[in-house]
Amino acid sequence: MKIQRLGWAGIKIETGGLTILVDAVEHYAASRFFVIDTKDADYTFSDDTQADYAVITHLHTDHYDAGLIRKCLKPEGKLVCSSLFSDQLRADGFDNLVVLSWEEVFDAGAVQFTPVFAMDGFGDQQVSWVIEDSTHRILHGGDTIWHNQFWKIGAQYQGFDAVFLPVNGVLMHFKKPESGGPATLTPEQAIGAAVILGAKVLIPIHYGFNLPGVYEEYPNVVPRLKEIAAGRGLPLSFLQPGAYLEPQATLQEANN
């Protein structure tokens, strides 16, 4: 399994001759309230990507772009999704869906996909994805908040080679009335979730953008992650957009 980090929350997986996109987005201009214009979200890939499968955790515009999926999927490609929001995808014109219920496994031969519990900060429908081939297993957490099912997922799978989790602990002031609490995992929560999940390494995603008064990121995200991870003995890999990670080398890379 070879994994390339894309922009913001996206990744590309290559395994067994298959190419898989997860939460792959370019040009973050569709948001109602702001445009994510950081270097982390600048990475482009669609002109030379043809995927067998596209996978999405939920329908927020920083995780889902219907036009990009159509551009990147092969003619016979499939969009793998949760039954929680499949009707909305059909309304967007997708008829090439693989629709899965909670913990239902889709076996694509070289790779298996399973949607597991996640919780959105606003109450929108969301899943995390367990993706595994014959030798490696990863989890992509979308932009989940903290929830009590991390223990169940960790016990069920008994370890992950890598987990991709949001870490920006964002306060979304545009959602009224305000909760005062984070709408994604904070650094402390992401480290805790990775430990509970039995992750060999945490790859932080969904961070690096701050818009005061609108979308306020947890302060000093990267130093705080490093401090907490060191205290808990958890390897981190700050995989930059465009860079690759091969899980069998993960621990060595993360400790360099």
C-alpha positions as CSV (number, residue, x, y, z in Angstrom):
1,M,0.0,0.0,0.0
2,K,1.3,3.4,-1.1
3,I,-0.4,6.5,0.2
4,Q,0.0,10.1,-1.1
5,R,-1.3,13.0,0.9
6,L,-3.3,15.4,-1.2
7,G,-4.6,18.8,0.0
8,W,-6.3,19.5,3.3
9,A,-7.9,16.1,4.1
10,G,-7.5,14.2,0.9
11,I,-5.3,11.1,0.3
12,K,-4.6,8.9,-2.7
13,I,-4.0,5.2,-2.1
14,E,-2.4,2.8,-4.6
15,T,-2.5,-0.9,-4.0
16,G,-2.9,-4.1,-6.0
17,G,-3.1,-2.2,-9.2
18,L,-6.0,0.0,-7.9
19,T,-6.0,3.8,-7.3
20,I,-8.3,5.1,-4.6
21,L,-9.1,8.7,-3.7
22,V,-10.4,9.6,-0.2
23,D,-12.0,13.1,0.4
24,A,-10.1,14.4,-2.6
25,V,-10.8,18.1,-3.3
26,E,-9.0,20.9,-5.2
27,H,-9.7,24.6,-5.3
28,Y,-11.6,25.1,-2.0
29,A,-13.8,27.9,-3.3
30,A,-17.2,26.3,-2.8
31,S,-17.5,27.0,0.9
32,R,-20.3,29.3,1.9
33,F,-18.3,31.1,4.5
34,F,-14.7,31.1,3.4
35,V,-12.1,29.8,1.0
36,I,-9.3,27.6,2.3
37,D,-6.3,29.2,0.6
38,T,-3.4,27.8,2.5
39,K,-0.4,26.0,1.0
40,D,-1.7,22.8,2.5
41,A,-4.8,23.1,0.3
42,D,-3.0,24.2,-2.9
43,Y,-2.0,20.8,-4.1
44,T,-3.5,19.8,-7.5
45,F,-3.7,16.2,-8.9
46,S,-6.8,15.8,-11.0
47,D,-5.1,16.3,-14.4
48,D,-3.1,13.1,-14.1
49,T,-5.3,11.0,-11.8
50,Q,-7.6,8.2,-12.9
51,A,-9.1,6.4,-10.0
52,D,-10.8,3.1,-9.7
53,Y,-12.6,4.2,-6.5
54,A,-13.5,7.5,-4.9
55,V,-14.4,7.4,-1.2
56,I,-15.9,10.2,0.8
57,T,-16.5,10.6,4.5
58,H,-19.3,13.2,4.2
59,L,-20.6,15.9,2.0
60,H,-19.0,19.2,3.2
61,T,-17.4,21.0,0.3
62,D,-13.9,20.7,1.7
63,H,-14.3,16.9,1.5
64,Y,-16.6,16.4,-1.5
65,D,-16.5,17.8,-5.0
66,A,-18.8,16.1,-7.4
67,G,-17.1,17.6,-10.5
68,L,-13.7,16.5,-9.4
69,I,-14.9,13.0,-8.7
70,R,-16.4,12.8,-12.2
71,K,-13.1,14.1,-13.7
72,C,-10.9,11.7,-11.8
73,L,-12.9,8.4,-11.9
74,K,-12.3,6.0,-14.7
75,P,-15.3,5.3,-16.9
76,E,-15.9,2.1,-14.9
77,G,-14.9,3.6,-11.6
78,K,-17.1,3.6,-8.5
79,L,-18.0,6.1,-5.8
80,V,-18.0,4.3,-2.4
81,C,-20.2,5.9,0.1
82,S,-22.3,5.4,3.2
83,S,-26.1,4.7,3.0
84,L,-26.4,7.7,5.4
85,F,-26.0,10.2,2.5
86,S,-26.3,8.0,-0.7
87,D,-29.6,9.7,-1.7
88,Q,-27.9,13.0,-1.9
89,L,-25.2,11.6,-4.1
90,R,-27.8,10.1,-6.4
91,A,-29.5,13.5,-6.6
92,D,-26.1,14.8,-7.7
93,G,-26.2,12.5,-10.7
94,F,-24.1,9.6,-9.5
95,D,-25.4,6.2,-10.5
96,N,-22.0,4.4,-10.0
97,L,-22.4,4.0,-6.3
98,V,-21.3,1.3,-3.9
99,V,-23.5,2.0,-0.9
100,L,-22.6,0.5,2.4
101,S,-24.2,0.4,5.8
102,W,-22.3,0.7,9.1
103,E,-19.5,-1.8,9.3
104,E,-20.5,-3.4,6.0
105,V,-17.4,-4.6,4.1
106,F,-17.0,-3.9,0.4
107,D,-14.4,-6.4,-1.0
108,A,-12.9,-5.0,-4.2
109,G,-10.4,-7.9,-4.4
110,A,-7.1,-6.1,-3.7
111,V,-8.7,-3.8,-1.1
112,Q,-11.5,-3.7,1.3
113,F,-13.6,-0.7,2.4
114,T,-15.6,-0.5,5.7
115,P,-17.5,2.6,7.0
116,V,-17.3,2.9,10.8
117,F,-18.7,5.4,13.2
118,A,-17.9,9.1,13.1
119,M,-19.6,12.2,14.4
120,D,-19.9,15.6,12.7
121,G,-19.6,18.8,14.7
122,F,-22.9,20.0,13.3
123,G,-24.9,16.8,13.2
124,D,-24.5,16.2,9.5
125,Q,-24.1,12.5,8.4
126,Q,-20.5,11.3,8.4
127,V,-18.4,8.1,8.6
128,S,-14.8,7.2,8.9
129,W,-13.3,4.7,6.6
130,V,-11.3,1.6,7.3
131,I,-9.3,0.7,4.2
132,E,-7.2,-2.4,4.1
133,D,-5.3,-4.6,1.7
134,S,-3.6,-8.0,2.3
135,T,-0.9,-6.5,4.5
136,H,-1.9,-3.0,5.7
137,R,-4.8,-1.2,7.4
138,I,-5.5,2.5,7.7
139,L,-8.3,4.7,9.0
140,H,-9.4,8.0,7.5
141,G,-11.3,10.1,10.0
142,G,-12.8,12.9,7.8
143,D,-13.4,15.8,10.1
144,T,-14.9,13.9,13.0
145,I,-15.2,15.2,16.5
146,W,-14.5,13.2,19.6
147,H,-16.8,10.2,20.2
148,N,-17.0,7.2,22.4
149,Q,-16.8,4.6,19.6
150,F,-13.0,4.9,19.2
151,W,-12.7,2.2,21.8
152,K,-15.0,-0.1,20.0
153,I,-13.2,0.5,16.6
154,G,-9.8,0.0,18.3
155,A,-10.9,-3.3,19.9
156,Q,-12.5,-4.6,16.7
157,Y,-9.5,-4.0,14.5
158,Q,-6.7,-4.5,16.9
159,G,-4.4,-1.9,15.3
160,F,-3.8,0.3,12.3
161,D,-0.6,0.9,10.3
162,A,-1.6,4.6,10.0
163,V,-4.5,6.8,11.0
164,F,-5.4,10.1,9.2
165,L,-7.2,12.3,11.7
166,P,-8.3,16.0,11.8
167,V,-6.4,17.9,14.4
168,N,-7.4,21.6,14.1
169,G,-10.0,21.6,17.0
170,V,-11.8,24.4,15.2
171,L,-14.3,26.8,16.6
172,M,-16.9,27.6,14.0
173,H,-18.3,30.9,15.0
174,F,-20.6,31.1,12.0
175,K,-22.8,28.3,13.4
176,K,-25.4,30.0,15.6
177,P,-26.0,29.8,18.4
178,E,-22.3,29.0,19.1
179,S,-21.4,25.9,21.1
180,G,-18.1,27.1,22.4
181,G,-16.7,23.7,21.7
182,P,-14.5,22.3,18.9
183,A,-16.1,21.0,15.7
184,T,-13.2,18.7,14.9
185,L,-10.7,16.7,17.0
186,T,-8.3,18.9,19.0
187,P,-4.6,17.8,19.1
188,E,-5.2,16.2,22.5
189,Q,-8.2,14.3,21.2
190,A,-6.5,13.2,18.0
191,I,-3.6,11.8,19.9
192,G,-6.0,10.1,22.3
193,A,-8.0,8.6,19.5
194,A,-4.9,7.4,17.7
195,V,-3.7,5.7,20.9
196,I,-7.1,4.1,21.5
197,L,-7.1,2.9,17.8
198,G,-3.8,1.2,18.2
199,A,-2.2,3.4,15.5
200,K,1.5,2.8,14.6
201,V,1.6,6.4,13.4
202,L,-0.8,9.4,13.2
203,I,-0.8,11.6,10.1
204,P,-2.4,14.9,10.9
205,I,-4.9,16.3,8.3
206,H,-7.4,19.1,8.2
207,Y,-5.3,21.9,9.8
208,G,-3.3,25.0,8.9
209,F,-6.2,27.4,8.1
210,N,-7.4,30.1,10.5
211,L,-10.0,32.9,9.9
212,P,-10.4,34.9,13.1
213,G,-14.0,35.4,14.2
214,V,-15.3,32.8,11.6
215,Y,-13.2,29.6,11.6
216,E,-10.7,29.7,14.4
217,E,-8.1,26.9,14.6
218,Y,-6.8,25.5,17.8
219,P,-3.7,27.6,18.7
220,N,-0.2,26.3,18.0
221,V,-1.5,23.0,16.5
222,V,1.8,21.5,15.4
223,P,3.9,22.2,18.5
224,R,1.0,21.0,20.7
225,L,0.7,17.8,18.7
226,K,4.5,17.1,19.0
227,E,4.4,17.8,22.7
228,I,1.4,15.5,23.5
229,A,2.6,12.7,21.1
230,A,6.0,12.7,22.7
231,G,4.5,12.3,26.1
232,R,2.4,9.4,25.0
233,G,5.0,7.7,22.8
234,L,3.0,8.0,19.6
235,P,4.9,8.5,16.3
236,L,3.7,11.4,14.2
237,S,4.3,11.9,10.5
238,F,3.6,15.4,9.1
239,L,3.1,14.2,5.6
240,Q,3.1,17.2,3.2
241,P,0.8,17.5,0.2
242,G,2.2,15.5,-2.7
243,A,4.4,13.4,-0.4
244,Y,4.1,9.6,-0.2
245,L,4.0,7.2,2.8
246,E,4.4,3.5,2.5
247,P,3.1,1.9,5.8
248,Q,5.9,-0.7,6.1
249,A,8.3,2.2,6.5
250,T,6.1,4.4,8.6
251,L,7.7,3.9,12.0
252,Q,11.2,4.5,10.7
253,E,10.1,7.6,8.8
254,A,8.2,9.1,11.7
255,N,11.1,8.7,14.1
256,N,13.6,10.5,11.9
